[in-house]
């Protein structure tokens, strides 16, 4: 990999390309195509990103709040469930390679939904867009729940009572977090937030380092033995593992932005290996520290009086706030396209973004269970969008489904694995959520 310094342009690459830039009325398609630099027969907006920068952006896409829940996932499924983390990482890596192959077979593909359109027409594009936007919506909602949980853990005595109606501390903090992120979704230019959100890799490293410090030097220790396997918890565990690898909608953008596309497979491999090491380390150390008592977010177990714990908690609080607007921007763009006559009006945009945030607050207050909600996202949305759909699209676009061979057996094995997670993981998550309402 070429060792060159990171610049701001590489960090502001949109996670999901706004399709409006190619579909606006009056847009000179020929002029746009001439401006798109060709690399390996792929049109692209900016094929200027180096291999190292693409690797960094890939790590940022894969590094998320899932790192907080992997200790809980391991505690839920037992030590043997850790093998499922590696199995799912391998399946997600392979499906990422299939996305690359789909794009190589059709040079007009630029975005994730376009892969579905190339394979199954408009219905495929709509289906992939629905799964992608619903996943982003629930992840953004999970951010608010995460903020409420950790702030309530830091300040457990805070609460309000208005005319006899008591508002608990957690609910209060969810609303406060929503007010904090609200101005960020009003912004027209998200380049600054894109730059800040690229701190995801650094945030994950700080959280892991702080928790190791807490265990090794602040008296917590690594003395818990844990259980070999808990069969009843396997569906929840694998669902949370799946949630850690839900970055596939980003891959087309990363691929089209690369100068040397031949290195994309290597970039994916490095990103998946490093992130899997990080996730597995957090799972193992967190389980050794707190055993079966580990909570849905490991930061909730940390002693708040310790400086190392405070560093981990405050890093956890800041990172989702910086990413919230980027998560919901594709959803807002999709909603605005339903009203083409108003989408360029400032007041209308503010109304749409505010309504979206309010709806996230309502869902977060109604289903304030971070682990179960993320397990549902992982089992139903992440597995479908990041594992099953890329496999089906590749089989359709390439025509591989007509041939019986090793590759087809691997792909169908991944599809069957994904289908099992969707069925059992979704059912278990819904049962847990309904049982705790």
QUISULQUI-V987338 format. One record per backbone hydrogen bond with DSSP energy under -1.0 kcal/mol. NH is the residue of the N-H (numbers start at 1). CO is the residue of the C=O. Records with the same first field share a line. If there is no record, write none. Layout:
NH=CO  CO
This chain:
4=2
21=18
22=19
24=20
27=24
29=27
32=28
33=29
34=30
35=31
36=32
39=42
42=39
43=107
48=46
49=257
54=50
55=51
56=52
57=53
58=54
59=55
60=56
61=57
62=58
63=59
67=64
68=65
69=66
73=69
74=70
75=71
76=72
77=73
78=74
79=227
80=228
81=78
82=79
83=80
84=81
86=82
87=83
88=84
89=85
90=86
91=87
92=88
93=89
94=90
95=91
96=92
97=93
98=94
99=95
100=96
101=97
102=98
103=99
104=100
105=101
109=106
115=112
117=113
118=114
119=115
120=116
121=117
125=121
126=122
127=123
128=124
129=125
130=126
131=127
132=128
133=129
134=130
135=131
136=132
137=133
138=134
139=135
140=136
141=137
142=138
143=139
144=140
145=141
146=142
147=143
148=144
149=145
150=146
151=147
152=148
153=149
154=150
155=151
158=155
160=167
162=165
165=162
167=160
172=168
173=169
174=170
175=171
176=172
177=173
178=174
179=175
180=176
181=177
182=178
185=181
194=190
195=191
196=192
197=193
199=196
200=197
203=199
204=200
205=201
206=202
207=203
208=204
209=205
210=206
211=207
212=208
213=209
214=210
215=211
216=212
217=213
220=214
221=215
224=288
230=77
233=230
234=231
237=233
238=234
239=235
240=236
241=237
242=238
243=239
245=242
250=247
254=250
255=251
256=252
257=253
258=255
259=49
263=260
264=261
267=263
268=264
269=265
270=266
271=267
272=268
273=269
274=270
275=271
276=272
277=273
278=274
279=275
280=276
281=277
282=278
283=279
284=280
285=281
286=282
287=283
288=284
289=285
290=286
291=287
293=290
294=291
298=68
300=297
301=298
306=303
310=306
311=307
312=308
313=309
314=310
315=311
316=312
317=313
318=314
319=315
322=318
323=319
324=320
327=323
328=324
329=325
332=328
333=329
334=330
335=331
336=332
337=333
338=335
339=336
342=339
343=339
345=342
349=345
350=346
351=347
352=348
353=349
354=350
355=351
356=352
357=353
358=354
359=355
360=356
361=357
362=358
363=359
364=360
365=361
366=362
367=363
369=367
373=369
374=370
375=371
376=372
377=373
378=374
379=375
380=376
382=377
383=378
385=381
386=382
387=383
388=383
389=384
391=387
392=388
393=389
394=390
395=391
396=392
397=393
398=394
399=395
401=395
402=399
403=400
409=405
410=406
411=407
412=408
413=409
414=410
415=411
416=412
417=413
418=414
419=415
420=416
421=417
422=418
423=419
424=420
425=421
426=422
427=423
428=424
429=425
430=426
431=427
432=428
433=429
434=430
435=431
436=432
